[in-house]
Amino acid sequence: MKKITMMALTLLAVASTGAQTIYDATNIAQKDLNGTARFVGMGGAMGALGGDISTIATNPAGIGIYRSNDAMLTFGYSITGTESNYVGSKFEANKNRWNFDNAGFVLATKIGNHTPLRYVNLGFNYHRSKSFYKNMTMQGMMGSIDNLYLSQIRSMAQQATDAQDYVYHSYGKPLDWNSKDIYRNNDAGWLGALGYQGALLFENREEGYPDFYDPYIPSEADAYFLSRERGGIDQYNFNVSFNVNDRFYFGVTIGAYDVNYRKYSLYDENFNYTWDDGQNYQEGYSLESFNRIHGSGYDFKFGAILRPIEDSPLRIGLAVHTPTYYKLTYTTGALLNSDMYLPDATGDEVLTKTTVDTYAALDGRDMERDFKLQTPWVFNASLGYTIGKEVALGAEYEYEDYSSMKFKYPYGDEMAWETGEADLCMKGVHTLRLGAEFKPISSFSLRAGYNYSSAAYKDDAVKALPSNSINTDTDFANNQAMNTFTLGIGYRFSSFYADLAYKYDTYKSNFYPFYNDIDGLVTPPATKVTNTRSKVMLTLGMRF
């Protein structure tokens, strides 16, 4: 059923060049647990407790708890690791980095002790809501299904055939795959063009019908993949919040986002086989993809905290976040190098080196495509409870439905393929946060927290590209549920304070270097990946 629906979406996608994928969008939409060391040390479960600048991005009413001014800075050091296992071939890749994670202030204005409105507070906070720094490597034999070799070249052949079929039926003429202008043609996909110009495809012409393109795969592919992701999302939050009778708090946050995501990937396939003369030969190709997504966005967050029983320390928090409305630019380029045995003028097959560079074909520039992204709504409910001045307990639940993500062209029309893929492949994410703080003495705190987030991808999610897509990085990973464990300590002086936190994220994912949807073929066996991130954070602040 899913394949039938995807075929229908293909017909909707050919009107404009495809570029963005649900995997890029989800990567941008999801956020890290980040902020002050106290907030992270308690697992971010402070939506109902409030009193920390980082709640500005989860429950804006938390700023209304403040009764004094506050200013702080947070620094961090992170170690991101991936361990991949493809049919017994294991690789590890790590990335270490210093971070400037958070800076903000709160201005608390007291209105009166006996008026219903007790405080009006203003807050500003900068923090890195997402870090993209990650390396990934895998290698192994791709194998075969029903005596057909699995290869990325099949994806190239399928895209070229689909594009040619559409153009033939729409305009009655074939595509000119040999022209460098093919990369400017809104009806042609880049994978198909690279495969044809790189001598990886050959025509299978039937009389009275457009060309079909078959992949040249002489033997089982020995594949190697490498990717490097960099950049992040900077979030700037502006808040106003109110304290009514020290029992009801509500606030509004306006968020502004700055996105800078970069990805380099290399995918290489080598073929070893024996000719009739008994000699062993090797040929193959490598495809490098250079991608960047940058732009800006904004959202609104509304929150409230209620103490339902006047003499009870129980607090209930509720918050809702509008979608983040992004205006983004996708920039891409690709370089394919192939060493294939091709017939020369005499008919003998000789090793021929071919280079296809989209940067040169586009006269010294990369391709750019503007688009708009609307992330899911976020719904948040939280509980907070204190025992004297020694213990604080927090619990928080959050829900966002990633199947509701929407893509639009710059002029406002919906991008049917991408929006349809989100509905097909994504689902709602449930997040649980728990946190506790204990003060053995008034100036010293011990903290611990835990987060669980369910998977955003359905089990059968794939990175399917329309026939005119300019995407050339065919890899994708279906991330599973994430677990986060946190610990923290804090010390308060008369006005100054210092907090230290440690965070450990871990989740598994099924990685695929490409997706085949031809002759019943799907993907190679999943590469089992374990992703981890350790981070130490230090916050220095002053209340006055």
Secondary structure as the mmCIF struct_conf table of DSSP 4:
data_model
#
loop_
_struct_conf.conf_type_id
_struct_conf.id
_struct_conf.beg_label_comp_id
_struct_conf.beg_label_asym_id
_struct_conf.beg_label_seq_id
_struct_conf.end_label_comp_id
_struct_conf.end_label_asym_id
_struct_conf.end_label_seq_id
HELX_RH_AL_P HELX_RH_AL_P1 LYS A 2 ALA A 13
TURN_TY1_P TURN_TY1_P1 VAL A 14 ALA A 15
BEND BEND1 SER A 16 SER A 16
HELX_RH_AL_P HELX_RH_AL_P2 ILE A 22 ALA A 29
BEND BEND2 LEU A 33 LEU A 33
BEND BEND3 GLY A 35 GLY A 35
HELX_RH_AL_P HELX_RH_AL_P3 ALA A 37 GLY A 41
TURN_TY1_P TURN_TY1_P2 MET A 42 GLY A 44
TURN_TY1_P TURN_TY1_P3 GLY A 47 LEU A 49
BEND BEND4 ASP A 52 ASP A 52
HELX_RH_3T_P HELX_RH_3T_P1 ILE A 53 ALA A 57
TURN_TY1_P TURN_TY1_P4 THR A 58 THR A 58
HELX_RH_3T_P HELX_RH_3T_P2 PRO A 60 ILE A 65
BEND BEND5 SER A 68 SER A 68
STRN STRN1 ASP A 70 TYR A 86
TURN_TY1_P TURN_TY1_P5 VAL A 87 GLY A 88
STRN STRN2 SER A 89 LYS A 110
BEND BEND6 ASN A 113 PRO A 116
STRN STRN3 LEU A 117 SER A 131
STRN STRN4 LYS A 134 MET A 141
STRN STRN5 SER A 144 ILE A 145
TURN_TY1_P TURN_TY1_P6 ASP A 146 ASN A 147
STRN STRN6 LEU A 148 TYR A 149
HELX_RH_AL_P HELX_RH_AL_P4 GLN A 152 TYR A 171
BEND BEND7 GLY A 172 LYS A 173
TURN_TY1_P TURN_TY1_P7 TRP A 177 ASN A 178
BEND BEND8 SER A 179 SER A 179
HELX_RH_3T_P HELX_RH_3T_P3 LYS A 180 ARG A 184
TURN_TY1_P TURN_TY1_P8 ASN A 186 ASP A 187
BEND BEND9 ALA A 188 ALA A 188
HELX_RH_AL_P HELX_RH_AL_P5 TRP A 190 GLN A 197
TURN_TY1_P TURN_TY1_P9 GLY A 198 ALA A 199
STRN STRN7 LEU A 201 ASN A 204
TURN_TY1_P TURN_TY1_P10 GLU A 207 GLY A 208
BEND BEND10 TYR A 209 TYR A 209
STRN STRN8 PHE A 212 PRO A 215
BEND BEND11 SER A 219 SER A 219
STRN STRN9 ALA A 221 VAL A 244
TURN_TY1_P TURN_TY1_P11 ASN A 245 ARG A 247
STRN STRN10 PHE A 248 THR A 274
TURN_TY1_P TURN_TY1_P12 ASP A 276 ASP A 277
BEND BEND12 GLY A 278 GLY A 278
STRN STRN11 ASN A 280 LEU A 306
BEND BEND13 PRO A 308 ILE A 309
TURN_TY1_P TURN_TY1_P13 GLU A 310 ASP A 311
STRN STRN12 ARG A 315 HIS A 321
HELX_LH_PP_P HELX_LH_PP_P1 THR A 322 THR A 324
STRN STRN13 TYR A 325 PRO A 343
TURN_TY1_P TURN_TY1_P14 ALA A 345 THR A 346
BEND BEND14 GLY A 347 GLY A 347
STRN STRN14 GLU A 349 ASP A 357
HELX_RH_AL_P HELX_RH_AL_P6 THR A 358 ALA A 361
TURN_TY1_P TURN_TY1_P15 LEU A 362 ASP A 363
BEND BEND15 GLY A 364 GLY A 364
STRN STRN15 MET A 367 GLN A 374
STRN STRN16 VAL A 378 ILE A 387
TURN_TY1_P TURN_TY1_P16 GLY A 388 GLU A 390
STRN STRN17 VAL A 391 ASP A 401
HELX_RH_3T_P HELX_RH_3T_P4 TYR A 402 SER A 404
STRN STRN18 LYS A 406 LYS A 408
TURN_TY1_P TURN_TY1_P17 PRO A 410 TYR A 411
BEND BEND16 GLY A 412 GLY A 412
STRN STRN19 GLU A 414 GLU A 414
HELX_RH_AL_P HELX_RH_AL_P7 ALA A 416 CYS A 425
STRN STRN20 MET A 426 MET A 426
STRN STRN21 GLY A 428 ILE A 441
TURN_TY1_P TURN_TY1_P18 SER A 442 SER A 443
STRN STRN22 PHE A 444 SER A 453
BEND BEND17 ALA A 456 ALA A 456
STRN STRN23 TYR A 457 TYR A 457
TURN_TY1_P TURN_TY1_P19 ASP A 459 ASP A 460
TURN_TY1_P TURN_TY1_P20 SER A 467 ASN A 468
STRN STRN24 PHE A 476 ARG A 492
BEND BEND18 SER A 494 SER A 495
STRN STRN25 PHE A 496 TYR A 512
BEND BEND19 PRO A 513 PRO A 513
STRN STRN26 ILE A 518 ILE A 518
TURN_TY1_P TURN_TY1_P21 ASP A 519 GLY A 520
STRN STRN27 LEU A 521 LEU A 521
HELX_LH_PP_P HELX_LH_PP_P2 PRO A 524 ALA A 526
STRN STRN28 THR A 527 ARG A 543
#
